[in-house]
Amino acid sequence: MNSVIPVGFGLQWEFAVFVQDGLLDKPITGPRAALKFLHEDFRHQTGAPFSAAIADCNSALRYRCDAEIARLSFIAAYAEYRVKLDRR
């Protein structure tokens, strides 16, 4: 039996989260962009906030949790990431 899993690749947050990208701020506009950023741009891919952000963004893309929950998880993961960078 085949089944289709709906995925919200175009899902966007109402308010973007801005992250530092060199000297510029880069907008992260939704769970898909957040996952890309978490996988490609995080140097420290550890910690509970990072894991929660990955799980929540994946859940939001599958319509299993509200996109705002994924946004808040991403903000927490990014905040922890910035603290780790500033300690260096």
HTML snippet that shows the backbone in 3Dmol.js (N, CA, C, O; Angstrom):
<script src="https://3Dmol.org/build/3Dmol-min.js"></script>
<div id="view" style="width:600px;height:400px;position:relative"></div>
<script>
const pdb = `
ATOM      1  N   MET A   1       0.837  -1.168   0.000  1.00  0.00           N
ATOM      2  CA  MET A   1       0.000   0.000   0.000  1.00  0.00           C
ATOM      3  C   MET A   1       0.889   1.241   0.000  1.00  0.00           C
ATOM      4  O   MET A   1       1.753   1.386   0.865  1.00  0.00           O
ATOM      5  N   ASN A   2       0.687   2.107  -0.937  1.00  0.00           N
ATOM      6  CA  ASN A   2       1.444   3.359  -1.037  1.00  0.00           C
ATOM      7  C   ASN A   2       0.696   4.473  -0.331  1.00  0.00           C
ATOM      8  O   ASN A   2      -0.534   4.504  -0.313  1.00  0.00           O
ATOM      9  N   SER A   3       1.454   5.383   0.247  1.00  0.00           N
ATOM     10  CA  SER A   3       0.829   6.544   0.860  1.00  0.00           C
ATOM     11  C   SER A   3       1.683   7.769   0.555  1.00  0.00           C
ATOM     12  O   SER A   3       2.893   7.670   0.352  1.00  0.00           O
ATOM     13  N   VAL A   4       1.041   8.900   0.530  1.00  0.00           N
ATOM     14  CA  VAL A   4       1.719  10.163   0.252  1.00  0.00           C
ATOM     15  C   VAL A   4       1.860  10.919   1.567  1.00  0.00           C
ATOM     16  O   VAL A   4       0.896  11.086   2.313  1.00  0.00           O
ATOM     17  N   ILE A   5       3.064  11.366   1.830  1.00  0.00           N
ATOM     18  CA  ILE A   5       3.316  12.156   3.032  1.00  0.00           C
ATOM     19  C   ILE A   5       3.393  13.618   2.608  1.00  0.00           C
ATOM     20  O   ILE A   5       4.307  13.998   1.877  1.00  0.00           O
ATOM     21  N   PRO A   6       2.451  14.439   3.052  1.00  0.00           N
ATOM     22  CA  PRO A   6       2.497  15.854   2.663  1.00  0.00           C
ATOM     23  C   PRO A   6       3.676  16.553   3.343  1.00  0.00           C
ATOM     24  O   PRO A   6       3.918  16.381   4.538  1.00  0.00           O
ATOM     25  N   VAL A   7       4.398  17.341   2.554  1.00  0.00           N
ATOM     26  CA  VAL A   7       5.551  18.083   3.069  1.00  0.00           C
ATOM     27  C   VAL A   7       5.405  19.533   2.638  1.00  0.00           C
ATOM     28  O   VAL A   7       5.177  19.827   1.465  1.00  0.00           O
ATOM     29  N   GLY A   8       5.539  20.434   3.601  1.00  0.00           N
ATOM     30  CA  GLY A   8       5.374  21.865   3.349  1.00  0.00           C
ATOM     31  C   GLY A   8       6.686  22.556   3.016  1.00  0.00           C
ATOM     32  O   GLY A   8       7.159  23.397   3.780  1.00  0.00           O
ATOM     33  N   PHE A   9       7.281  22.201   1.867  1.00  0.00           N
ATOM     34  CA  PHE A   9       8.557  22.809   1.490  1.00  0.00           C
ATOM     35  C   PHE A   9       8.470  24.334   1.403  1.00  0.00           C
ATOM     36  O   PHE A   9       9.457  25.023   1.657  1.00  0.00           O
ATOM     37  N   GLY A  10       7.311  24.859   1.050  1.00  0.00           N
ATOM     38  CA  GLY A  10       7.147  26.299   0.917  1.00  0.00           C
ATOM     39  C   GLY A  10       6.668  26.991   2.183  1.00  0.00           C
ATOM     40  O   GLY A  10       6.369  28.185   2.160  1.00  0.00           O
ATOM     41  N   LEU A  11       6.590  26.257   3.285  1.00  0.00           N
ATOM     42  CA  LEU A  11       6.118  26.815   4.552  1.00  0.00           C
ATOM     43  C   LEU A  11       7.026  27.951   5.001  1.00  0.00           C
ATOM     44  O   LEU A  11       8.245  27.793   5.067  1.00  0.00           O
ATOM     45  N   GLN A  12       6.424  29.100   5.309  1.00  0.00           N
ATOM     46  CA  GLN A  12       7.179  30.291   5.721  1.00  0.00           C
ATOM     47  C   GLN A  12       6.701  30.755   7.092  1.00  0.00           C
ATOM     48  O   GLN A  12       5.533  30.594   7.448  1.00  0.00           O
ATOM     49  N   TRP A  13       7.626  31.335   7.854  1.00  0.00           N
ATOM     50  CA  TRP A  13       7.254  31.946   9.127  1.00  0.00           C
ATOM     51  C   TRP A  13       6.713  33.341   8.875  1.00  0.00           C
ATOM     52  O   TRP A  13       7.052  33.974   7.875  1.00  0.00           O
ATOM     53  N   GLU A  14       5.883  33.813   9.768  1.00  0.00           N
ATOM     54  CA  GLU A  14       5.349  35.169   9.637  1.00  0.00           C
ATOM     55  C   GLU A  14       6.473  36.201   9.741  1.00  0.00           C
ATOM     56  O   GLU A  14       6.473  37.208   9.033  1.00  0.00           O
ATOM     57  N   PHE A  15       7.426  35.936  10.629  1.00  0.00           N
ATOM     58  CA  PHE A  15       8.565  36.835  10.804  1.00  0.00           C
ATOM     59  C   PHE A  15       9.853  36.050  10.638  1.00  0.00           C
ATOM     60  O   PHE A  15      10.060  35.046  11.319  1.00  0.00           O
ATOM     61  N   ALA A  16      10.714  36.491   9.746  1.00  0.00           N
ATOM     62  CA  ALA A  16      11.999  35.837   9.523  1.00  0.00           C
ATOM     63  C   ALA A  16      12.886  35.980  10.759  1.00  0.00           C
ATOM     64  O   ALA A  16      12.725  36.904  11.558  1.00  0.00           O
ATOM     65  N   VAL A  17      13.812  35.059  10.894  1.00  0.00           N
ATOM     66  CA  VAL A  17      14.850  35.130  11.926  1.00  0.00           C
ATOM     67  C   VAL A  17      16.133  35.528  11.201  1.00  0.00           C
ATOM     68  O   VAL A  17      16.529  34.883  10.230  1.00  0.00           O
ATOM     69  N   PHE A  18      16.777  36.584  11.672  1.00  0.00           N
ATOM     70  CA  PHE A  18      17.996  37.057  11.017  1.00  0.00           C
ATOM     71  C   PHE A  18      19.216  36.516  11.746  1.00  0.00           C
ATOM     72  O   PHE A  18      19.330  36.631  12.966  1.00  0.00           O
ATOM     73  N   VAL A  19      20.128  35.923  10.978  1.00  0.00           N
ATOM     74  CA  VAL A  19      21.362  35.362  11.517  1.00  0.00           C
ATOM     75  C   VAL A  19      22.543  36.069  10.859  1.00  0.00           C
ATOM     76  O   VAL A  19      22.427  36.607   9.758  1.00  0.00           O
ATOM     77  N   GLN A  20      23.684  36.058  11.553  1.00  0.00           N
ATOM     78  CA  GLN A  20      24.876  36.679  10.988  1.00  0.00           C
ATOM     79  C   GLN A  20      25.466  35.775   9.924  1.00  0.00           C
ATOM     80  O   GLN A  20      25.644  34.574  10.127  1.00  0.00           O
ATOM     81  N   ASP A  21      25.762  36.376   8.794  1.00  0.00           N
ATOM     82  CA  ASP A  21      26.415  35.672   7.691  1.00  0.00           C
ATOM     83  C   ASP A  21      27.567  36.560   7.243  1.00  0.00           C
ATOM     84  O   ASP A  21      27.419  37.364   6.323  1.00  0.00           O
ATOM     85  N   GLY A  22      28.701  36.413   7.888  1.00  0.00           N
ATOM     86  CA  GLY A  22      29.807  37.327   7.625  1.00  0.00           C
ATOM     87  C   GLY A  22      29.479  38.673   8.226  1.00  0.00           C
ATOM     88  O   GLY A  22      29.191  38.781   9.418  1.00  0.00           O
ATOM     89  N   LEU A  23      29.523  39.703   7.393  1.00  0.00           N
ATOM     90  CA  LEU A  23      29.207  41.049   7.862  1.00  0.00           C
ATOM     91  C   LEU A  23      27.735  41.402   7.693  1.00  0.00           C
ATOM     92  O   LEU A  23      27.287  42.444   8.169  1.00  0.00           O
ATOM     93  N   LEU A  24      26.989  40.547   7.023  1.00  0.00           N
ATOM     94  CA  LEU A  24      25.580  40.820   6.733  1.00  0.00           C
ATOM     95  C   LEU A  24      24.663  39.950   7.579  1.00  0.00           C
ATOM     96  O   LEU A  24      25.071  38.911   8.098  1.00  0.00           O
ATOM     97  N   ASP A  25      23.435  40.387   7.707  1.00  0.00           N
ATOM     98  CA  ASP A  25      22.404  39.567   8.330  1.00  0.00           C
ATOM     99  C   ASP A  25      21.666  38.816   7.232  1.00  0.00           C
ATOM    100  O   ASP A  25      21.322  39.384   6.195  1.00  0.00           O
ATOM    101  N   LYS A  26      21.431  37.541   7.473  1.00  0.00           N
ATOM    102  CA  LYS A  26      20.760  36.675   6.505  1.00  0.00           C
ATOM    103  C   LYS A  26      19.405  36.272   7.075  1.00  0.00           C
ATOM    104  O   LYS A  26      19.334  35.796   8.208  1.00  0.00           O
ATOM    105  N   PRO A  27      18.327  36.454   6.309  1.00  0.00           N
ATOM    106  CA  PRO A  27      17.017  36.045   6.817  1.00  0.00           C
ATOM    107  C   PRO A  27      16.796  34.537   6.662  1.00  0.00           C
ATOM    108  O   PRO A  27      17.056  33.965   5.604  1.00  0.00           O
ATOM    109  N   ILE A  28      16.323  33.921   7.714  1.00  0.00           N
ATOM    110  CA  ILE A  28      15.881  32.524   7.673  1.00  0.00           C
ATOM    111  C   ILE A  28      14.366  32.602   7.736  1.00  0.00           C
ATOM    112  O   ILE A  28      13.806  33.020   8.749  1.00  0.00           O
ATOM    113  N   THR A  29      13.706  32.206   6.670  1.00  0.00           N
ATOM    114  CA  THR A  29      12.289  32.505   6.504  1.00  0.00           C
ATOM    115  C   THR A  29      11.325  31.375   6.851  1.00  0.00           C
ATOM    116  O   THR A  29      10.114  31.589   6.895  1.00  0.00           O
ATOM    117  N   GLY A  30      11.847  30.176   7.099  1.00  0.00           N
ATOM    118  CA  GLY A  30      10.962  29.066   7.415  1.00  0.00           C
ATOM    119  C   GLY A  30      11.734  27.834   7.822  1.00  0.00           C
ATOM    120  O   GLY A  30      12.964  27.853   7.862  1.00  0.00           O
ATOM    121  N   PRO A  31      11.019  26.753   8.128  1.00  0.00           N
ATOM    122  CA  PRO A  31      11.660  25.532   8.602  1.00  0.00           C
ATOM    123  C   PRO A  31      12.645  24.911   7.619  1.00  0.00           C
ATOM    124  O   PRO A  31      13.668  24.366   8.032  1.00  0.00           O
ATOM    125  N   ARG A  32      12.354  24.986   6.344  1.00  0.00           N
ATOM    126  CA  ARG A  32      13.261  24.397   5.355  1.00  0.00           C
ATOM    127  C   ARG A  32      14.585  25.158   5.330  1.00  0.00           C
ATOM    128  O   ARG A  32      15.650  24.540   5.322  1.00  0.00           O
ATOM    129  N   ALA A  33      14.533  26.486   5.318  1.00  0.00           N
ATOM    130  CA  ALA A  33      15.748  27.300   5.346  1.00  0.00           C
ATOM    131  C   ALA A  33      16.491  27.103   6.664  1.00  0.00           C
ATOM    132  O   ALA A  33      17.721  27.108   6.694  1.00  0.00           O
ATOM    133  N   ALA A  34      15.743  26.930   7.754  1.00  0.00           N
ATOM    134  CA  ALA A  34      16.369  26.703   9.059  1.00  0.00           C
ATOM    135  C   ALA A  34      17.140  25.384   9.066  1.00  0.00           C
ATOM    136  O   ALA A  34      18.266  25.321   9.561  1.00  0.00           O
ATOM    137  N   LEU A  35      16.534  24.334   8.519  1.00  0.00           N
ATOM    138  CA  LEU A  35      17.227  23.046   8.456  1.00  0.00           C
ATOM    139  C   LEU A  35      18.496  23.141   7.624  1.00  0.00           C
ATOM    140  O   LEU A  35      19.533  22.592   8.000  1.00  0.00           O
ATOM    141  N   LYS A  36      18.418  23.828   6.509  1.00  0.00           N
ATOM    142  CA  LYS A  36      19.598  24.009   5.654  1.00  0.00           C
ATOM    143  C   LYS A  36      20.694  24.733   6.430  1.00  0.00           C
ATOM    144  O   LYS A  36      21.857  24.330   6.387  1.00  0.00           O
ATOM    145  N   PHE A  37      20.331  25.792   7.132  1.00  0.00           N
ATOM    146  CA  PHE A  37      21.300  26.550   7.912  1.00  0.00           C
ATOM    147  C   PHE A  37      21.887  25.687   9.034  1.00  0.00           C
ATOM    148  O   PHE A  37      23.098  25.699   9.255  1.00  0.00           O
ATOM    149  N   LEU A  38      21.040  24.947   9.735  1.00  0.00           N
ATOM    150  CA  LEU A  38      21.510  24.097  10.828  1.00  0.00           C
ATOM    151  C   LEU A  38      22.494  23.034  10.343  1.00  0.00           C
ATOM    152  O   LEU A  38      23.484  22.750  11.017  1.00  0.00           O
ATOM    153  N   HIS A  39      22.229  22.452   9.190  1.00  0.00           N
ATOM    154  CA  HIS A  39      23.090  21.386   8.668  1.00  0.00           C
ATOM    155  C   HIS A  39      24.357  21.918   8.000  1.00  0.00           C
ATOM    156  O   HIS A  39      25.406  21.277   8.072  1.00  0.00           O
ATOM    157  N   GLU A  40      24.276  23.065   7.361  1.00  0.00           N
ATOM    158  CA  GLU A  40      25.411  23.545   6.563  1.00  0.00           C
ATOM    159  C   GLU A  40      26.269  24.601   7.246  1.00  0.00           C
ATOM    160  O   GLU A  40      27.465  24.686   6.966  1.00  0.00           O
ATOM    161  N   ASP A  41      25.694  25.409   8.133  1.00  0.00           N
ATOM    162  CA  ASP A  41      26.424  26.561   8.661  1.00  0.00           C
ATOM    163  C   ASP A  41      26.765  26.479  10.144  1.00  0.00           C
ATOM    164  O   ASP A  41      27.553  27.289  10.632  1.00  0.00           O
ATOM    165  N   PHE A  42      26.201  25.535  10.865  1.00  0.00           N
ATOM    166  CA  PHE A  42      26.528  25.390  12.281  1.00  0.00           C
ATOM    167  C   PHE A  42      27.844  24.636  12.403  1.00  0.00           C
ATOM    168  O   PHE A  42      27.987  23.554  11.834  1.00  0.00           O
ATOM    169  N   ARG A  43      28.804  25.185  13.133  1.00  0.00           N
ATOM    170  CA  ARG A  43      30.063  24.486  13.376  1.00  0.00           C
ATOM    171  C   ARG A  43      29.924  23.541  14.567  1.00  0.00           C
ATOM    172  O   ARG A  43      30.634  22.538  14.649  1.00  0.00           O
ATOM    173  N   HIS A  44      29.015  23.855  15.489  1.00  0.00           N
ATOM    174  CA  HIS A  44      28.809  23.051  16.694  1.00  0.00           C
ATOM    175  C   HIS A  44      27.429  22.409  16.611  1.00  0.00           C
ATOM    176  O   HIS A  44      26.444  22.972  17.088  1.00  0.00           O
ATOM    177  N   GLN A  45      27.367  21.241  16.008  1.00  0.00           N
ATOM    178  CA  GLN A  45      26.078  20.578  15.817  1.00  0.00           C
ATOM    179  C   GLN A  45      25.808  19.623  16.968  1.00  0.00           C
ATOM    180  O   GLN A  45      25.664  18.415  16.783  1.00  0.00           O
ATOM    181  N   THR A  46      25.744  20.204  18.165  1.00  0.00           N
ATOM    182  CA  THR A  46      25.478  19.414  19.361  1.00  0.00           C
ATOM    183  C   THR A  46      24.558  20.219  20.273  1.00  0.00           C
ATOM    184  O   THR A  46      24.298  21.401  20.051  1.00  0.00           O
ATOM    185  N   GLY A  47      24.084  19.543  21.289  1.00  0.00           N
ATOM    186  CA  GLY A  47      23.277  20.217  22.304  1.00  0.00           C
ATOM    187  C   GLY A  47      21.794  19.983  22.116  1.00  0.00           C
ATOM    188  O   GLY A  47      21.314  19.703  21.018  1.00  0.00           O
ATOM    189  N   ALA A  48      21.089  20.107  23.219  1.00  0.00           N
ATOM    190  CA  ALA A  48      19.640  19.891  23.213  1.00  0.00           C
ATOM    191  C   ALA A  48      18.900  20.886  22.321  1.00  0.00           C
ATOM    192  O   ALA A  48      18.002  20.474  21.587  1.00  0.00           O
ATOM    193  N   PRO A  49      19.238  22.190  22.352  1.00  0.00           N
ATOM    194  CA  PRO A  49      18.519  23.120  21.471  1.00  0.00           C
ATOM    195  C   PRO A  49      18.719  22.806  19.982  1.00  0.00           C
ATOM    196  O   PRO A  49      17.787  22.936  19.188  1.00  0.00           O
ATOM    197  N   PHE A  50      19.929  22.394  19.610  1.00  0.00           N
ATOM    198  CA  PHE A  50      20.190  22.029  18.214  1.00  0.00           C
ATOM    199  C   PHE A  50      19.324  20.836  17.812  1.00  0.00           C
ATOM    200  O   PHE A  50      18.666  20.862  16.771  1.00  0.00           O
ATOM    201  N   SER A  51      19.328  19.798  18.638  1.00  0.00           N
ATOM    202  CA  SER A  51      18.533  18.594  18.342  1.00  0.00           C
ATOM    203  C   SER A  51      17.039  18.907  18.290  1.00  0.00           C
ATOM    204  O   SER A  51      16.323  18.400  17.427  1.00  0.00           O
ATOM    205  N   ALA A  52      16.577  19.740  19.214  1.00  0.00           N
ATOM    206  CA  ALA A  52      15.162  20.115  19.221  1.00  0.00           C
ATOM    207  C   ALA A  52      14.792  20.904  17.972  1.00  0.00           C
ATOM    208  O   ALA A  52      13.716  20.703  17.407  1.00  0.00           O
ATOM    209  N   ALA A  53      15.671  21.795  17.538  1.00  0.00           N
ATOM    210  CA  ALA A  53      15.403  22.588  16.330  1.00  0.00           C
ATOM    211  C   ALA A  53      15.306  21.697  15.100  1.00  0.00           C
ATOM    212  O   ALA A  53      14.425  21.889  14.262  1.00  0.00           O
ATOM    213  N   ILE A  54      16.195  20.733  14.989  1.00  0.00           N
ATOM    214  CA  ILE A  54      16.143  19.786  13.864  1.00  0.00           C
ATOM    215  C   ILE A  54      14.809  19.032  13.890  1.00  0.00           C
ATOM    216  O   ILE A  54      14.114  18.946  12.878  1.00  0.00           O
ATOM    217  N   ALA A  55      14.468  18.494  15.051  1.00  0.00           N
ATOM    218  CA  ALA A  55      13.228  17.713  15.165  1.00  0.00           C
ATOM    219  C   ALA A  55      11.997  18.572  14.903  1.00  0.00           C
ATOM    220  O   ALA A  55      11.089  18.148  14.188  1.00  0.00           O
ATOM    221  N   ASP A  56      11.956  19.767  15.471  1.00  0.00           N
ATOM    222  CA  ASP A  56      10.779  20.623  15.306  1.00  0.00           C
ATOM    223  C   ASP A  56      10.640  21.141  13.877  1.00  0.00           C
ATOM    224  O   ASP A  56       9.524  21.237  13.367  1.00  0.00           O
ATOM    225  N   CYS A  57      11.740  21.472  13.229  1.00  0.00           N
ATOM    226  CA  CYS A  57      11.654  21.926  11.832  1.00  0.00           C
ATOM    227  C   CYS A  57      11.175  20.797  10.931  1.00  0.00           C
ATOM    228  O   CYS A  57      10.360  21.019  10.036  1.00  0.00           O
ATOM    229  N   ASN A  58      11.677  19.584  11.163  1.00  0.00           N
ATOM    230  CA  ASN A  58      11.197  18.430  10.392  1.00  0.00           C
ATOM    231  C   ASN A  58       9.717  18.189  10.649  1.00  0.00           C
ATOM    232  O   ASN A  58       8.963  17.904   9.719  1.00  0.00           O
ATOM    233  N   SER A  59       9.299  18.300  11.898  1.00  0.00           N
ATOM    234  CA  SER A  59       7.880  18.098  12.234  1.00  0.00           C
ATOM    235  C   SER A  59       7.000  19.162  11.589  1.00  0.00           C
ATOM    236  O   SER A  59       5.919  18.858  11.084  1.00  0.00           O
ATOM    237  N   ALA A  60       7.463  20.405  11.608  1.00  0.00           N
ATOM    238  CA  ALA A  60       6.683  21.484  10.987  1.00  0.00           C
ATOM    239  C   ALA A  60       6.533  21.252   9.487  1.00  0.00           C
ATOM    240  O   ALA A  60       5.460  21.474   8.926  1.00  0.00           O
ATOM    241  N   LEU A  61       7.601  20.809   8.842  1.00  0.00           N
ATOM    242  CA  LEU A  61       7.527  20.543   7.395  1.00  0.00           C
ATOM    243  C   LEU A  61       6.543  19.425   7.075  1.00  0.00           C
ATOM    244  O   LEU A  61       5.983  19.385   5.980  1.00  0.00           O
ATOM    245  N   ARG A  62       6.329  18.519   8.024  1.00  0.00           N
ATOM    246  CA  ARG A  62       5.379  17.424   7.830  1.00  0.00           C
ATOM    247  C   ARG A  62       4.019  17.741   8.428  1.00  0.00           C
ATOM    248  O   ARG A  62       3.156  16.870   8.537  1.00  0.00           O
ATOM    249  N   TYR A  63       3.835  19.017   8.818  1.00  0.00           N
ATOM    250  CA  TYR A  63       2.569  19.477   9.407  1.00  0.00           C
ATOM    251  C   TYR A  63       2.216  18.725  10.689  1.00  0.00           C
ATOM    252  O   TYR A  63       1.040  18.509  10.981  1.00  0.00           O
ATOM    253  N   ARG A  64       3.225  18.330  11.448  1.00  0.00           N
ATOM    254  CA  ARG A  64       2.996  17.618  12.716  1.00  0.00           C
ATOM    255  C   ARG A  64       3.149  18.536  13.921  1.00  0.00           C
ATOM    256  O   ARG A  64       2.803  18.156  15.040  1.00  0.00           O
ATOM    257  N   CYS A  65       3.664  19.739  13.702  1.00  0.00           N
ATOM    258  CA  CYS A  65       3.699  20.748  14.763  1.00  0.00           C
ATOM    259  C   CYS A  65       3.580  22.114  14.107  1.00  0.00           C
ATOM    260  O   CYS A  65       3.815  22.268  12.909  1.00  0.00           O
ATOM    261  N   ASP A  66       3.220  23.083  14.899  1.00  0.00           N
ATOM    262  CA  ASP A  66       3.063  24.441  14.402  1.00  0.00           C
ATOM    263  C   ASP A  66       4.420  25.005  13.979  1.00  0.00           C
ATOM    264  O   ASP A  66       5.426  24.771  14.648  1.00  0.00           O
ATOM    265  N   ALA A  67       4.447  25.732  12.893  1.00  0.00           N
ATOM    266  CA  ALA A  67       5.694  26.314  12.396  1.00  0.00           C
ATOM    267  C   ALA A  67       6.308  27.280  13.404  1.00  0.00           C
ATOM    268  O   ALA A  67       7.528  27.444  13.433  1.00  0.00           O
ATOM    269  N   GLU A  68       5.484  27.921  14.230  1.00  0.00           N
ATOM    270  CA  GLU A  68       6.010  28.848  15.235  1.00  0.00           C
ATOM    271  C   GLU A  68       6.838  28.120  16.289  1.00  0.00           C
ATOM    272  O   GLU A  68       7.798  28.682  16.817  1.00  0.00           O
ATOM    273  N   ILE A  69       6.484  26.894  16.596  1.00  0.00           N
ATOM    274  CA  ILE A  69       7.285  26.090  17.530  1.00  0.00           C
ATOM    275  C   ILE A  69       8.663  25.841  16.928  1.00  0.00           C
ATOM    276  O   ILE A  69       9.675  25.939  17.622  1.00  0.00           O
ATOM    277  N   ALA A  70       8.701  25.519  15.640  1.00  0.00           N
ATOM    278  CA  ALA A  70       9.983  25.311  14.955  1.00  0.00           C
ATOM    279  C   ALA A  70      10.805  26.599  14.953  1.00  0.00           C
ATOM    280  O   ALA A  70      12.025  26.563  15.119  1.00  0.00           O
ATOM    281  N   ARG A  71      10.141  27.723  14.767  1.00  0.00           N
ATOM    282  CA  ARG A  71      10.837  29.017  14.763  1.00  0.00           C
ATOM    283  C   ARG A  71      11.484  29.280  16.122  1.00  0.00           C
ATOM    284  O   ARG A  71      12.647  29.675  16.199  1.00  0.00           O
ATOM    285  N   LEU A  72      10.723  29.059  17.186  1.00  0.00           N
ATOM    286  CA  LEU A  72      11.247  29.277  18.534  1.00  0.00           C
ATOM    287  C   LEU A  72      12.400  28.318  18.850  1.00  0.00           C
ATOM    288  O   LEU A  72      13.373  28.710  19.494  1.00  0.00           O
ATOM    289  N   SER A  73      12.295  27.085  18.405  1.00  0.00           N
ATOM    290  CA  SER A  73      13.384  26.118  18.601  1.00  0.00           C
ATOM    291  C   SER A  73      14.635  26.541  17.832  1.00  0.00           C
ATOM    292  O   SER A  73      15.753  26.409  18.330  1.00  0.00           O
ATOM    293  N   PHE A  74      14.437  27.050  16.620  1.00  0.00           N
ATOM    294  CA  PHE A  74      15.571  27.522  15.837  1.00  0.00           C
ATOM    295  C   PHE A  74      16.245  28.703  16.524  1.00  0.00           C
ATOM    296  O   PHE A  74      17.473  28.775  16.572  1.00  0.00           O
ATOM    297  N   ILE A  75      15.457  29.622  17.053  1.00  0.00           N
ATOM    298  CA  ILE A  75      16.016  30.783  17.760  1.00  0.00           C
ATOM    299  C   ILE A  75      16.847  30.315  18.959  1.00  0.00           C
ATOM    300  O   ILE A  75      17.937  30.836  19.196  1.00  0.00           O
ATOM    301  N   ALA A  76      16.345  29.346  19.708  1.00  0.00           N
ATOM    302  CA  ALA A  76      17.081  28.828  20.869  1.00  0.00           C
ATOM    303  C   ALA A  76      18.392  28.167  20.433  1.00  0.00           C
ATOM    304  O   ALA A  76      19.428  28.362  21.069  1.00  0.00           O
ATOM    305  N   ALA A  77      18.345  27.394  19.360  1.00  0.00           N
ATOM    306  CA  ALA A  77      19.558  26.738  18.864  1.00  0.00           C
ATOM    307  C   ALA A  77      20.570  27.770  18.376  1.00  0.00           C
ATOM    308  O   ALA A  77      21.767  27.635  18.628  1.00  0.00           O
ATOM    309  N   TYR A  78      20.094  28.796  17.679  1.00  0.00           N
ATOM    310  CA  TYR A  78      21.000  29.834  17.179  1.00  0.00           C
ATOM    311  C   TYR A  78      21.608  30.624  18.339  1.00  0.00           C
ATOM    312  O   TYR A  78      22.787  30.976  18.293  1.00  0.00           O
ATOM    313  N   ALA A  79      20.823  30.905  19.369  1.00  0.00           N
ATOM    314  CA  ALA A  79      21.332  31.630  20.535  1.00  0.00           C
ATOM    315  C   ALA A  79      22.441  30.823  21.217  1.00  0.00           C
ATOM    316  O   ALA A  79      23.481  31.375  21.574  1.00  0.00           O
ATOM    317  N   GLU A  80      22.220  29.520  21.396  1.00  0.00           N
ATOM    318  CA  GLU A  80      23.255  28.684  22.002  1.00  0.00           C
ATOM    319  C   GLU A  80      24.508  28.647  21.118  1.00  0.00           C
ATOM    320  O   GLU A  80      25.631  28.710  21.619  1.00  0.00           O
ATOM    321  N   TYR A  81      24.309  28.546  19.826  1.00  0.00           N
ATOM    322  CA  TYR A  81      25.416  28.533  18.870  1.00  0.00           C
ATOM    323  C   TYR A  81      26.253  29.805  18.982  1.00  0.00           C
ATOM    324  O   TYR A  81      27.483  29.751  18.990  1.00  0.00           O
ATOM    325  N   ARG A  82      25.577  30.946  19.069  1.00  0.00           N
ATOM    326  CA  ARG A  82      26.298  32.227  19.186  1.00  0.00           C
ATOM    327  C   ARG A  82      27.083  32.287  20.499  1.00  0.00           C
ATOM    328  O   ARG A  82      28.202  32.800  20.520  1.00  0.00           O
ATOM    329  N   VAL A  83      26.525  31.782  21.571  1.00  0.00           N
ATOM    330  CA  VAL A  83      27.234  31.764  22.855  1.00  0.00           C
ATOM    331  C   VAL A  83      28.491  30.898  22.733  1.00  0.00           C
ATOM    332  O   VAL A  83      29.556  31.280  23.219  1.00  0.00           O
ATOM    333  N   LYS A  84      28.374  29.738  22.089  1.00  0.00           N
ATOM    334  CA  LYS A  84      29.543  28.865  21.908  1.00  0.00           C
ATOM    335  C   LYS A  84      30.619  29.562  21.073  1.00  0.00           C
ATOM    336  O   LYS A  84      31.809  29.439  21.362  1.00  0.00           O
ATOM    337  N   LEU A  85      30.199  30.291  20.039  1.00  0.00           N
ATOM    338  CA  LEU A  85      31.169  30.999  19.204  1.00  0.00           C
ATOM    339  C   LEU A  85      31.856  32.104  19.985  1.00  0.00           C
ATOM    340  O   LEU A  85      33.060  32.313  19.834  1.00  0.00           O
ATOM    341  N   ASP A  86      31.108  32.816  20.818  1.00  0.00           N
ATOM    342  CA  ASP A  86      31.666  33.941  21.571  1.00  0.00           C
ATOM    343  C   ASP A  86      32.630  33.493  22.651  1.00  0.00           C
ATOM    344  O   ASP A  86      33.455  34.288  23.101  1.00  0.00           O
ATOM    345  N   ARG A  87      32.547  32.237  23.081  1.00  0.00           N
ATOM    346  CA  ARG A  87      33.455  31.719  24.110  1.00  0.00           C
ATOM    347  C   ARG A  87      34.852  31.439  23.560  1.00  0.00           C
ATOM    348  O   ARG A  87      35.799  31.296  24.332  1.00  0.00           O
ATOM    349  N   ARG A  88      34.988  31.360  22.271  1.00  0.00           N
ATOM    350  CA  ARG A  88      36.276  31.012  21.651  1.00  0.00           C
ATOM    351  C   ARG A  88      37.259  32.100  21.779  1.00  0.00           C
ATOM    352  O   ARG A  88      38.390  31.968  21.312  1.00  0.00           O
TER     353      ARG A  88
END
`;
const viewer = $3Dmol.createViewer("view");
viewer.addModel(pdb, "pdb");
viewer.setStyle({}, {cartoon: {color: "spectrum"}});
viewer.zoomTo();
viewer.render();
</script>
